[in-house]
Amino acid sequence: KVYLGIDFGTGDNNDYTSISAFNERGEMVFLDYFNNLSTLQQIERITNDIMPFGASIASINAENNSIGKPLIDLIIKSLNDNKQQITVSKINRWVTTNSSKGELVNDFQVALEQGKVKIFDNKMLLTQFSAYEAEYNPKTQVITYNGAYGTHDDLVMSTMLAWNAYIKSTTTGTYSIGFSRK
């Protein structure tokens, strides 16, 4: 099984669209990022990235904010046009807020500390992770998560979205708890 995360960029300059994937062992198995493509070129690239995974896709977290909503719809159409068996139910439209970013950051940080996640030794990925920061505003008492000033977090976000797809798919299910009486 494969778990994907997609962070959409505007396609301009240093704002990248990024796709990350983890396997069922928590190992990164795919990373692609690109910019300076038209919307149609982005859809074609994303579709071509996703199609080889086919039926092994367990879940996709795709950023739904801003340009994400129409892009997700175009990706679904493109996958359907290419007769891919990726159902809409496998695509989670992730709404990015400070709160939801906090969830991503906390879950990924715990996984790193516990050695449960393995990411690629990719220069851009590691650079973005090293520049990713939390900032606390004492007036509003809000924590924001972003790349440091002048940097981007595209690869960080797609990686954390893919990890979230992985942990949500592997930690949900039916559980029963037994009690014994003395």
C-alpha positions as CSV (number, residue, x, y, z in Angstrom):
1,K,0.0,0.0,0.0
2,V,1.0,3.6,-0.7
3,Y,0.0,6.8,1.0
4,L,0.4,10.1,-0.9
5,G,0.4,13.8,-0.1
6,I,0.1,16.6,-2.5
7,D,0.9,20.3,-1.9
8,F,-0.1,22.6,-4.7
9,G,2.0,25.5,-5.7
10,T,1.1,28.4,-8.0
11,G,3.8,27.2,-10.4
12,D,5.7,30.4,-10.3
13,N,9.3,30.9,-9.4
14,N,10.1,29.1,-6.1
15,D,6.6,27.9,-5.3
16,Y,6.5,24.2,-6.1
17,T,3.8,21.6,-6.5
18,S,5.1,18.6,-4.5
19,I,4.0,15.0,-4.3
20,S,5.3,12.6,-1.6
21,A,4.5,9.0,-0.9
22,F,5.2,6.5,1.9
23,N,4.8,2.7,1.9
24,E,3.3,0.6,4.6
25,R,6.6,0.5,6.5
26,G,6.7,4.3,6.8
27,E,9.4,4.6,4.2
28,M,9.4,7.4,1.7
29,V,9.1,5.8,-1.7
30,F,8.4,8.8,-4.0
31,L,9.1,12.5,-4.2
32,D,8.5,14.8,-7.1
33,Y,8.3,18.6,-7.2
34,F,8.0,21.1,-10.0
35,N,7.1,24.7,-10.9
36,N,6.8,26.9,-13.9
37,L,4.2,24.7,-15.5
38,S,0.7,25.6,-16.7
39,T,-2.3,24.2,-14.9
40,L,-2.8,21.6,-17.5
41,Q,0.8,20.6,-17.5
42,Q,0.6,20.3,-13.7
43,I,-2.4,18.0,-13.9
44,E,-0.7,15.9,-16.5
45,R,2.5,15.6,-14.4
46,I,0.5,14.8,-11.2
47,T,-1.6,12.2,-13.1
48,N,1.6,10.6,-14.5
49,D,3.1,10.5,-11.1
50,I,0.1,8.9,-9.5
51,M,-0.9,6.4,-12.2
52,P,2.0,3.9,-11.6
53,F,0.8,3.3,-8.0
54,G,-2.7,2.4,-9.3
55,A,-4.6,0.0,-7.0
56,S,-1.9,0.1,-4.4
57,I,-2.9,3.6,-3.3
58,A,-4.6,3.4,0.1
59,S,-5.1,7.2,0.6
60,I,-4.2,10.6,-0.8
61,N,-4.2,13.8,1.2
62,A,-4.4,16.7,-1.2
63,E,-4.3,20.4,-0.1
64,N,-7.8,21.8,-0.8
65,N,-7.0,25.4,0.0
66,S,-6.8,28.1,-2.7
67,I,-6.0,26.5,-6.0
68,G,-6.2,23.0,-4.6
69,K,-9.9,22.6,-4.9
70,P,-10.2,22.9,-8.7
71,L,-6.9,21.1,-9.2
72,I,-8.2,18.1,-7.2
73,D,-11.3,18.0,-9.4
74,L,-9.1,18.1,-12.5
75,I,-6.8,15.3,-11.2
76,I,-9.9,13.1,-10.5
77,K,-11.2,13.7,-14.0
78,S,-7.7,13.0,-15.5
79,L,-7.4,9.8,-13.6
80,N,-10.9,8.7,-14.6
81,D,-10.1,9.6,-18.3
82,N,-7.1,7.3,-18.0
83,K,-9.2,4.5,-16.5
84,Q,-7.4,4.5,-13.2
85,Q,-9.1,2.6,-10.4
86,I,-8.5,5.3,-7.8
87,T,-11.8,6.1,-6.2
88,V,-12.7,9.5,-5.0
89,S,-13.1,8.1,-1.5
90,K,-9.3,7.6,-1.4
91,I,-8.7,11.3,-1.9
92,N,-9.0,13.4,1.3
93,R,-9.4,17.1,0.6
94,W,-7.1,18.5,3.3
95,V,-7.9,22.0,4.5
96,T,-4.8,23.7,5.8
97,T,-5.2,25.9,8.9
98,N,-2.8,26.7,11.8
99,S,-4.6,24.0,13.7
100,S,-4.4,21.3,11.0
101,K,-0.7,22.2,10.3
102,G,-0.1,21.8,14.0
103,E,-1.5,18.2,13.8
104,L,0.7,17.4,10.9
105,V,3.8,18.8,12.6
106,N,3.2,17.1,15.9
107,D,2.5,13.7,14.3
108,F,5.5,13.9,12.0
109,Q,7.8,15.1,14.8
110,V,6.8,12.2,17.0
111,A,7.4,9.8,14.1
112,L,10.9,11.2,13.6
113,E,11.7,11.0,17.3
114,Q,10.5,7.4,17.4
115,G,12.4,6.4,14.2
116,K,9.1,5.4,12.6
117,V,9.5,7.5,9.4
118,K,12.3,7.4,6.8
119,I,12.6,10.2,4.3
120,F,14.8,10.6,1.2
121,D,18.2,12.2,1.5
122,N,17.1,15.0,-0.9
123,K,18.9,18.3,-0.7
124,M,15.7,20.5,-1.3
125,L,13.6,18.3,1.1
126,L,16.2,18.5,3.9
127,T,16.7,22.3,3.3
128,Q,13.0,22.9,3.6
129,F,12.7,20.8,6.7
130,S,15.7,22.6,8.3
131,A,14.0,26.0,7.6
132,Y,10.6,25.0,8.8
133,E,9.6,26.8,12.0
134,A,6.8,27.4,14.5
135,E,6.2,31.0,15.6
136,Y,4.2,31.9,18.7
137,N,2.3,35.2,18.8
138,P,1.8,36.1,22.5
139,K,-0.9,38.7,21.6
140,T,-3.1,36.2,19.8
141,Q,-1.7,33.1,21.5
142,V,-1.6,31.4,18.1
143,I,1.2,29.2,16.8
144,T,1.9,29.4,13.1
145,Y,3.9,26.9,11.1
146,N,5.8,27.9,7.9
147,G,9.1,28.0,6.1
148,A,11.4,30.7,7.6
149,Y,11.3,34.1,5.9
150,G,12.2,33.8,2.3
151,T,11.9,30.0,2.2
152,H,9.1,27.7,1.1
153,D,7.5,24.6,2.7
154,D,6.1,22.8,-0.3
155,L,8.1,19.6,0.1
156,V,7.6,19.6,3.9
157,M,3.8,19.9,3.5
158,S,3.5,17.1,0.9
159,T,5.7,14.9,3.1
160,M,3.6,15.6,6.2
161,L,0.4,15.2,4.3
162,A,1.6,11.8,3.0
163,W,2.6,10.8,6.5
164,N,-0.8,11.8,7.8
165,A,-2.5,9.7,5.2
166,Y,-0.3,6.8,6.3
167,I,-1.0,7.1,10.0
168,K,-4.7,7.7,9.6
169,S,-5.1,4.7,7.3
170,T,-3.0,2.4,9.6
171,T,-4.4,3.5,12.9
172,T,-8.1,3.4,12.1
173,G,-10.3,0.3,12.4
174,T,-12.4,-1.6,14.8
175,Y,-11.0,-2.3,18.2
176,S,-12.4,-4.3,21.1
177,I,-11.3,-4.0,24.7
178,G,-11.9,-6.9,26.9
179,F,-12.3,-6.7,30.7
180,S,-12.0,-9.5,33.2
181,R,-13.9,-9.7,36.4
182,K,-12.3,-10.9,39.6
